[in-house]
Amino acid sequence: MKKEIIIYQSKSGKIEFKGDVQKETLWASLQQIADLFETDKSGISRHIKHIFQSKELEQKATVAKIATVKIEGKRKIKREIEYYNLDLILSVGYRVNSKTATKFRQWATKTLREHIVKGYTINKKRLTKNYREFLQTVELMRNLLPVNEKIKAVDALELVKMFSSTWFSLDAYDKLAFPKAGFTKKKICVVAEDLTKAILELKQDLQKKKEATDFFAKEREKDVIVGILGSVFQSIFNRDVYPTLEEKAAHLLYFIVKNHPFIDGNKRSGAFAFVWFLNRAGILKKDKISPEALTVLTLFIAESDTKDKDRIIGLVLQLLK
């Protein structure tokens, strides 16, 4: 049994478990259980004996003998130590007479009641961890936008959810410390005809569902998509202005949404082009970009102030990191 598999009682009275949890349970020695409930091992042994005698739990299912090696003097002594699983630990907790065990029972009863009445239980410690930073993140996203009713807190929360793996760094938003460059330097061939064809297929699909009109994705001017792709792939002195695939994808999304190349459907077309490009480039992470979050991100870009373009691009690059 690895030493990192330990159990301890938090100050709040709630049971906390640390270590490697396997097979949806964990194991603790007699000494660890005694330490947990702040009592002596003999008392724990008596409770365990009564639990087995009353057939509340079966010994074979709750006890495991694990060989351990200890150094005594110059000798290595191999002994088998009994470890008890989570079911037995909880049963003992309802029998021990100590202040700590009382706190455990109060916590366990409350947790069980919440689960029965509400149908779920909440780990409040996890929710409140870094709570201040979480609220700052939501507020930073909202502050990027001009004053309006279109972006609300619930929308900002969708973005936070999308950035769940990296949102701690969204504090950098206020410090202009978002990524200024992408990460994947690879040449790919993207022509306007391919993107236009893909958007047309999207339009046809939406029309079948009666979710788009003939004005959807209809160019305001001839070759406007050619111009946007030209900006995305532009180079100066034989060097790409946006040298990485992530930068190209972010700017493609931004330009279509903000430049309004179509009479209707700029946001949907921009979001589609963004995903289409990422997939074409081989860097699309479907588990990271949900349809709901992408919708909010697109709306977020649409409502943002043009002076915040660099921050918006940095935000997208952070998502693609």
C-alpha positions as CSV (number, residue, x, y, z in Angstrom):
1,M,0.0,0.0,0.0
2,K,1.5,3.3,-1.0
3,K,2.0,5.8,1.7
4,E,0.3,8.6,-0.3
5,I,-3.0,6.8,0.2
6,I,-4.0,8.7,3.4
7,I,-7.2,9.9,4.9
8,Y,-7.6,13.0,7.0
9,Q,-10.3,15.1,8.6
10,S,-10.6,18.6,7.4
11,K,-11.2,21.6,9.7
12,S,-14.8,21.9,8.4
13,G,-15.6,18.4,9.6
14,K,-15.9,17.0,6.1
15,I,-14.0,13.8,5.3
16,E,-11.3,14.3,2.7
17,F,-9.5,11.6,0.9
18,K,-6.1,11.9,-0.8
19,G,-4.2,9.5,-2.9
20,D,-4.8,7.1,-5.6
21,V,-8.5,6.0,-5.7
22,Q,-8.9,2.8,-7.6
23,K,-12.1,0.8,-8.4
24,E,-14.2,3.6,-6.9
25,T,-13.0,3.0,-3.4
26,L,-9.9,3.4,-1.2
27,W,-8.1,1.5,1.5
28,A,-6.8,2.6,4.9
29,S,-5.0,0.8,7.7
30,L,-6.2,0.4,11.2
31,Q,-3.9,3.2,12.3
32,Q,-5.1,5.5,9.6
33,I,-8.7,5.0,10.6
34,A,-7.8,5.6,14.2
35,D,-6.0,8.9,13.2
36,L,-9.0,9.9,11.1
37,F,-11.5,9.7,14.0
38,E,-9.0,10.7,16.7
39,T,-9.3,7.6,18.8
40,D,-7.3,4.5,19.7
41,K,-6.8,1.4,17.5
42,S,-8.4,-0.9,20.0
43,G,-11.7,0.9,19.8
44,I,-11.6,0.8,16.0
45,S,-10.9,-3.0,16.1
46,R,-13.9,-3.5,18.4
47,H,-16.2,-1.6,16.0
48,I,-14.9,-3.5,13.0
49,K,-15.5,-6.8,14.9
50,H,-19.1,-5.8,15.7
51,I,-19.7,-4.7,12.0
52,F,-18.7,-8.2,10.8
53,Q,-20.6,-10.0,13.6
54,S,-23.8,-8.2,12.7
55,K,-23.2,-8.9,9.0
56,E,-23.6,-5.3,8.2
57,L,-20.6,-5.8,5.9
58,E,-18.8,-8.8,4.6
59,Q,-15.2,-9.2,5.7
60,K,-14.0,-10.6,2.4
61,A,-15.4,-7.6,0.4
62,T,-14.0,-5.0,2.8
63,V,-10.7,-6.2,4.0
64,A,-7.5,-6.7,2.0
65,K,-4.2,-8.0,3.3
66,I,-1.2,-6.3,1.7
67,A,2.4,-7.2,2.3
68,T,4.7,-4.5,3.5
69,V,8.4,-4.6,4.2
70,K,9.9,-2.8,7.2
71,I,13.5,-2.4,8.2
72,E,14.1,-3.4,11.8
73,G,17.8,-3.0,12.6
74,K,19.6,-4.6,9.8
75,R,16.8,-6.9,8.9
76,K,14.0,-6.6,6.4
77,I,10.8,-7.8,8.0
78,K,7.9,-8.7,5.7
79,R,4.5,-8.4,7.3
80,E,0.9,-8.5,6.0
81,I,-1.2,-5.6,7.1
82,E,-4.9,-5.4,6.9
83,Y,-6.4,-2.5,5.0
84,Y,-10.1,-1.6,5.1
85,N,-12.1,-0.1,2.3
86,L,-14.3,3.0,2.2
87,D,-17.6,1.1,3.1
88,L,-16.1,-0.1,6.3
89,I,-14.5,3.3,7.1
90,L,-17.9,5.0,6.8
91,S,-19.5,2.3,9.0
92,V,-16.9,2.8,11.7
93,G,-17.5,6.6,11.5
94,Y,-21.1,6.1,12.7
95,R,-20.0,4.1,15.7
96,V,-16.9,6.0,17.1
97,N,-17.5,8.2,20.1
98,S,-15.3,11.3,19.5
99,K,-15.8,14.9,18.6
100,T,-14.3,14.3,15.2
101,A,-16.5,11.3,14.5
102,T,-19.5,13.5,15.6
103,K,-18.5,16.1,13.0
104,F,-18.2,13.3,10.4
105,R,-21.7,12.1,11.1
106,Q,-23.1,15.6,10.8
107,W,-21.4,16.0,7.5
108,A,-22.4,12.6,6.2
109,T,-26.0,13.1,7.3
110,K,-26.2,16.5,5.6
111,T,-24.6,15.1,2.4
112,L,-26.9,12.1,2.3
113,R,-29.9,14.4,2.8
114,E,-28.9,16.7,0.0
115,H,-28.4,13.7,-2.3
116,I,-31.8,12.3,-1.5
117,V,-33.8,15.6,-1.6
118,K,-32.0,17.3,-4.4
119,G,-30.8,14.3,-6.4
120,Y,-27.2,15.4,-6.2
121,T,-24.4,16.5,-3.9
122,I,-22.0,19.4,-4.3
123,N,-18.4,19.6,-3.4
124,K,-18.5,23.2,-2.2
125,K,-14.7,23.3,-1.6
126,R,-14.1,22.7,-5.3
127,L,-16.7,25.3,-6.3
128,T,-15.3,28.0,-3.9
129,K,-11.7,27.3,-4.8
130,N,-10.3,30.4,-6.6
131,Y,-13.9,31.8,-6.5
132,R,-12.5,35.4,-6.6
133,E,-10.5,34.7,-9.7
134,F,-13.5,33.0,-11.3
135,L,-15.6,36.1,-10.8
136,Q,-12.8,38.3,-12.1
137,T,-12.7,36.2,-15.3
138,V,-16.4,36.6,-15.9
139,E,-16.2,40.3,-15.3
140,L,-13.2,40.7,-17.6
141,M,-15.0,39.1,-20.4
142,R,-18.0,41.3,-19.9
143,N,-15.9,44.5,-19.7
144,L,-14.5,43.9,-23.1
145,L,-17.9,44.6,-24.6
146,P,-19.7,47.9,-25.2
147,V,-22.6,48.5,-22.8
148,N,-25.5,46.6,-24.2
149,E,-28.0,43.9,-23.3
150,K,-26.8,41.3,-25.8
151,I,-24.0,39.7,-23.7
152,K,-25.1,38.7,-20.2
153,A,-23.4,36.9,-17.4
154,V,-24.8,33.5,-18.5
155,D,-23.1,34.0,-21.9
156,A,-19.8,35.0,-20.2
157,L,-20.1,31.8,-18.2
158,E,-20.3,29.8,-21.4
159,L,-17.0,31.3,-22.4
160,V,-15.4,30.5,-19.0
161,K,-16.6,26.9,-19.4
162,M,-15.0,26.7,-22.8
163,F,-11.7,27.9,-21.3
164,S,-12.0,25.5,-18.4
165,S,-8.6,24.0,-18.8
166,T,-6.8,27.4,-19.1
167,W,-9.1,29.9,-17.6
168,F,-6.7,30.8,-14.7
169,S,-4.6,32.7,-17.2
170,L,-7.6,34.8,-18.2
171,D,-6.4,37.2,-15.6
172,A,-3.8,38.1,-18.2
173,Y,-6.6,39.7,-20.2
174,D,-6.4,42.9,-18.2
175,K,-2.6,42.8,-18.4
176,L,-2.5,42.4,-22.2
177,A,-0.6,39.2,-21.6
178,F,-2.5,36.8,-23.8
179,P,-0.7,34.9,-26.4
180,K,0.4,37.1,-29.3
181,A,1.3,34.2,-31.5
182,G,0.1,30.7,-32.3
183,F,1.9,27.4,-32.0
184,T,1.6,25.4,-35.2
185,K,3.8,26.5,-38.1
186,K,2.7,24.4,-41.1
187,K,1.9,25.3,-44.6
188,I,-1.6,24.4,-45.9
189,C,-3.4,25.3,-49.1
190,V,-6.7,27.0,-48.7
191,V,-8.5,28.6,-51.6
192,A,-11.5,30.8,-51.6
193,E,-13.5,28.5,-53.8
194,D,-13.2,25.6,-51.3
195,L,-14.4,27.8,-48.4
196,T,-17.2,29.4,-50.5
197,K,-18.4,25.9,-51.5
198,A,-18.4,24.7,-47.9
199,I,-20.4,27.8,-46.8
200,L,-22.8,27.2,-49.6
201,E,-23.4,23.6,-48.5
202,L,-24.0,25.0,-45.0
203,K,-26.6,27.4,-46.4
204,Q,-28.4,24.6,-48.3
205,D,-28.5,22.5,-45.1
206,L,-29.9,25.4,-43.1
207,Q,-32.4,26.2,-45.8
208,K,-33.7,22.7,-45.6
209,K,-34.3,23.2,-41.9
210,K,-35.8,26.6,-42.7
211,E,-33.1,28.3,-40.6
212,A,-31.8,30.5,-43.4
213,T,-33.0,32.7,-46.2
214,D,-31.6,33.3,-49.7
215,F,-29.7,36.3,-48.2
216,F,-27.7,34.0,-45.9
217,A,-24.0,34.0,-46.9
218,K,-24.7,36.2,-50.0
219,E,-21.7,38.4,-50.6
220,R,-22.1,42.1,-50.4
221,E,-19.4,42.5,-52.9
222,K,-17.8,40.3,-55.5
223,D,-14.8,38.2,-54.3
224,V,-15.1,39.4,-50.7
225,I,-14.1,36.0,-49.3
226,V,-11.1,36.1,-51.6
227,G,-10.1,39.3,-50.0
228,I,-10.5,38.0,-46.4
229,L,-8.5,34.9,-47.2
230,G,-5.9,37.2,-48.8
231,S,-5.7,39.1,-45.6
232,V,-5.4,35.9,-43.5
233,F,-2.6,34.5,-45.7
234,Q,-0.9,37.9,-46.5
235,S,2.9,38.1,-46.4
236,I,5.5,40.8,-46.2
237,F,9.0,40.3,-47.5
238,N,8.2,36.7,-48.0
239,R,7.1,36.2,-44.4
240,D,3.5,35.5,-43.3
241,V,1.9,38.2,-41.3
242,Y,0.1,35.5,-39.4
243,P,2.7,32.7,-39.4
244,T,0.9,30.0,-37.5
245,L,-2.3,28.1,-38.2
246,E,-3.9,29.3,-35.0
247,E,-3.3,32.9,-35.9
248,K,-4.8,32.4,-39.3
249,A,-7.9,30.6,-37.9
250,A,-8.4,33.4,-35.3
251,H,-8.2,36.1,-37.9
252,L,-10.5,34.3,-40.3
253,L,-13.1,34.1,-37.6
254,Y,-12.6,37.7,-36.6
255,F,-12.6,39.1,-40.2
256,I,-15.8,37.3,-41.2
257,V,-17.7,38.3,-38.1
258,K,-16.5,41.9,-37.9
259,N,-16.2,42.9,-41.6
260,H,-19.7,41.7,-42.4
261,P,-18.9,40.3,-45.9
262,F,-22.4,38.8,-46.2
263,I,-25.8,40.4,-46.3
264,D,-26.9,37.9,-43.6
265,G,-25.4,35.1,-41.5
266,N,-22.0,36.6,-40.8
267,K,-21.7,35.2,-37.3
268,R,-22.8,31.7,-38.3
269,S,-20.6,31.7,-41.4
270,G,-17.7,33.0,-39.4
271,A,-18.1,30.3,-36.8
272,F,-18.4,27.7,-39.5
273,A,-15.4,28.9,-41.4
274,F,-13.4,28.9,-38.1
275,V,-14.2,25.2,-37.5
276,W,-13.8,24.3,-41.1
277,F,-10.3,25.8,-41.2
278,L,-9.2,24.1,-38.0
279,N,-10.4,20.8,-39.4
280,R,-8.7,21.4,-42.7
281,A,-5.5,22.3,-40.9
282,G,-5.7,19.2,-38.7
283,I,-5.8,21.1,-35.4
284,L,-9.5,20.9,-34.5
285,K,-10.1,19.8,-30.9
286,K,-13.8,18.8,-30.9
287,D,-13.7,18.1,-27.1
288,K,-12.7,21.7,-26.4
289,I,-15.0,23.7,-28.7
290,S,-18.6,22.9,-28.0
291,P,-21.3,24.3,-30.4
292,E,-22.8,26.3,-27.5
293,A,-19.5,27.9,-26.5
294,L,-18.6,28.6,-30.1
295,T,-21.9,30.4,-30.5
296,V,-21.1,32.6,-27.5
297,L,-17.5,33.2,-28.6
298,T,-18.8,34.4,-32.0
299,L,-21.4,36.7,-30.4
300,F,-18.7,38.0,-28.1
301,I,-16.5,38.9,-31.1
302,A,-19.4,40.5,-32.9
303,E,-20.2,42.8,-29.9
304,S,-16.6,43.6,-29.0
305,D,-15.0,47.0,-29.7
306,T,-12.6,47.1,-32.6
307,K,-10.0,48.7,-30.4
308,D,-9.9,45.4,-28.5
309,K,-9.0,43.3,-31.6
310,D,-5.6,42.2,-30.2
311,R,-7.2,41.0,-27.0
312,I,-9.9,39.2,-28.8
313,I,-7.4,37.4,-31.0
314,G,-5.3,36.6,-28.0
315,L,-8.4,35.1,-26.3
316,V,-9.0,32.8,-29.3
317,L,-5.3,31.8,-29.3
318,Q,-5.6,30.9,-25.7
319,L,-8.5,28.7,-26.5
320,L,-6.5,26.9,-29.2
321,K,-3.4,26.6,-26.9
